[in-house]
Amino acid sequence: MSKPSPARYRTTNWSSYTAALRQRGSLLIWLDKDMTWLAPHDGSPGRPALFSDAAIQFCLTIKC
């Protein structure tokens, strides 16, 4: 039994095809301007935290 030949598609509208390829890799992210990036000082001894929990969670979400 022979293998069926793959379907062959012809692109006729190259400008829209190229635009669709460019848009396929785009990612739009909305950030809240009021989000606190720096952690508040908690008064405990030792090195203070640099970033807030929300900032760390945002970065880990983007990483995934």
N, C-alpha and C positions, 0 to 999 in steps of 0.2 A: 504494500500500500504506500503510495507516494504522499509526501507532505504537501499540503495545499500552499500555493504561493501567497505571500503576504499581500494585503491590500495596499494599493499605491494611491496616495493622496497628492493632489496638486494644489499648491497655494496660489491663488490668483490676486489676492489683495495683500501685498507685502507690507504696506504701511500699517494697516491694522494688526497684522500678525506680529510685526516688530514691536508695536506699542503694547500688545498683550503680553509679550515676553518680558518687556521691561516692567510692567505693572505686576506681574506674577511674583517677583521677588521683593516687592515693596512691603513695608510694615509701618503702620501709623500708630504712634503711641501718644496718649494724652497724659500729661503730668499736671498735678495740682500745684499751683505756685505757692500755696500756703503750707505745703508739706514740710515738716521740719527735718532737715537732713542731718543736723548735728545733734548728738545726744545731750540731754541736760545733765548737769553735774549732780550726781546723787549723794555726794558727801562722804562716800566710803574711801578708805585709804587705797592707794595703788594708782596705777595708770588709769586716767579717765577714758571712757568709751568715746570713740570719735564719731560714730554714726548712730543714728536712731534705729530702732527696731524696724520702723516702716521703710527706711532707706535700705537696710540690709535685705528685707523681704522683697522689695522691688528689684534689687539687683539679682537676687537668686531666681526670681520669676523670669526675668529677661534672659538669664543664663540658660534656663530650660528651653 
